[in-house]
């Protein structure tokens, strides 16, 4: 059976991004590799390794690029969480940016919240007890 392995995000400051995903979101740094010839570094973060069936995030740092246009095609990463209310409070306390406080989705009952990583990528938290129902 096929498996979603990772989503790649280009980041402007690798250390800052690793800090956000590991220290603020609680993921683990799974592996990191540098390619001096082509001047980039890859860091893979996630709640678990791909071998367990978990999807991870690949943070790509191109050494000669300090900013990116996020564009309009990418929406967000989604993370299921047992308690999005305490999770968002902890993210704010750690210096993270909550852009949509926890609560029901507009026109529905699924509880969601949004945070933003240091590069401006959106991350949605969905209350796990309603995540399988879809948004509504």
C-alpha positions as CSV (number, residue, x, y, z in Angstrom):
1,X,0.0,0.0,0.0
2,X,1.3,3.5,-0.8
3,X,2.1,5.9,2.0
4,X,2.4,9.6,2.3
5,X,6.0,10.1,3.4
6,X,6.6,13.9,3.8
7,X,5.7,17.4,2.9
8,X,8.6,19.7,1.9
9,X,8.7,23.3,3.0
10,X,11.5,25.7,2.0
11,X,12.7,27.7,5.0
12,X,14.7,30.9,5.3
13,X,16.5,30.0,8.6
14,X,17.0,26.3,9.3
15,X,17.9,26.6,13.0
16,X,14.8,28.8,13.7
17,X,12.6,26.4,11.9
18,X,14.0,23.3,13.6
19,X,13.5,25.1,16.9
20,X,9.8,25.9,16.1
21,X,8.9,22.4,14.9
22,X,10.8,20.6,17.7
23,X,10.6,22.9,20.7
24,X,7.3,24.6,20.1
25,X,5.3,21.9,18.2
26,X,7.0,19.0,19.9
27,X,8.2,17.1,16.9
28,X,11.5,15.3,16.8
29,X,14.4,16.0,14.5
30,X,14.6,12.7,12.7
31,X,17.6,13.3,10.5
32,X,19.6,16.1,8.8
33,X,21.9,16.2,5.8
34,X,24.0,18.8,4.0
35,X,24.9,19.0,0.3
36,X,27.8,21.4,0.1
37,X,28.2,21.0,-3.7
38,X,24.6,22.2,-4.3
39,X,24.5,24.4,-1.2
40,X,21.4,23.1,0.6
41,X,20.6,21.3,3.9
42,X,17.6,19.0,4.6
43,X,16.1,18.4,8.0
44,X,13.3,16.0,8.5
45,X,11.0,16.5,11.5
46,X,8.0,14.6,12.7
47,X,6.1,13.1,15.6
48,X,7.4,9.7,14.5
49,X,9.6,8.2,11.8
50,X,8.1,7.3,8.3
51,X,8.8,3.6,9.0
52,X,5.8,3.7,11.5
53,X,3.4,5.1,8.9
54,X,3.7,8.7,10.1
55,X,4.1,11.5,7.6
56,X,6.9,14.0,8.3
57,X,8.0,17.5,7.2
58,X,11.1,18.0,5.2
59,X,12.6,21.5,5.9
60,X,14.7,22.5,2.9
61,X,17.2,25.3,3.5
62,X,18.9,26.6,0.3
63,X,22.0,28.4,1.6
64,X,21.8,31.3,-0.8
65,X,18.1,32.2,-0.3
66,X,16.9,34.2,2.7
67,X,13.2,34.5,1.8
68,X,10.4,32.9,-0.3
69,X,7.1,34.0,-1.7
70,X,4.6,31.6,-0.1
71,X,2.2,31.8,-3.0
72,X,-1.5,31.1,-3.0
73,X,-1.5,27.4,-3.8
74,X,-0.3,25.9,-0.5
75,X,-2.9,25.9,2.3
76,X,-1.7,24.4,5.5
77,X,-0.4,21.3,7.4
78,X,-3.0,19.7,9.7
79,X,-2.2,18.0,13.0
80,X,-4.6,16.1,15.2
81,X,-4.4,17.0,18.9
82,X,-6.2,15.7,22.0
83,X,-6.6,19.2,23.5
84,X,-6.2,22.1,21.0
85,X,-7.0,24.6,23.7
86,X,-4.0,23.7,26.0
87,X,-1.8,23.1,23.0
88,X,-2.4,26.7,21.7
89,X,-1.8,28.1,25.1
90,X,1.5,26.2,25.3
91,X,2.5,27.4,21.8
92,X,1.8,31.1,22.8
93,X,3.7,30.7,26.1
94,X,6.7,29.3,24.1
95,X,6.6,32.4,21.8
96,X,4.6,30.8,18.9
97,X,2.0,32.7,16.9
98,X,-1.6,31.5,17.2
99,X,-3.5,33.1,14.3
100,X,-6.9,31.6,15.0
101,X,-7.8,30.7,18.5
102,X,-9.4,27.3,19.2
103,X,-13.1,26.9,18.6
104,X,-15.7,25.5,16.3
105,X,-15.2,25.8,12.5
106,X,-17.5,28.4,10.9
107,X,-20.8,26.7,10.3
108,X,-19.9,23.5,12.1
109,X,-18.9,21.8,15.3
110,X,-15.4,20.5,14.6
111,X,-12.9,22.4,16.8
112,X,-9.9,23.8,15.1
113,X,-7.1,26.4,15.6
114,X,-4.3,27.8,13.4
115,X,-0.7,28.6,14.2
116,X,2.0,30.0,12.0
117,X,5.6,28.9,11.7
118,X,8.5,31.4,11.5
119,X,8.3,31.5,7.7
120,X,4.5,32.1,7.7
121,X,3.4,28.6,6.8
122,X,0.0,27.8,8.4
123,X,-0.5,24.8,10.7
124,X,-4.0,23.7,11.6
125,X,-4.8,21.9,14.8
126,X,-7.9,19.7,14.8
127,X,-9.4,18.3,18.0
128,X,-8.8,14.6,17.6
129,X,-12.2,13.4,18.9
130,X,-13.8,15.1,15.8
131,X,-10.9,14.9,13.3
132,X,-12.3,11.8,11.5
133,X,-15.7,13.4,10.9
134,X,-14.3,16.0,8.5
135,X,-14.8,19.6,9.0
136,X,-18.4,20.5,9.7
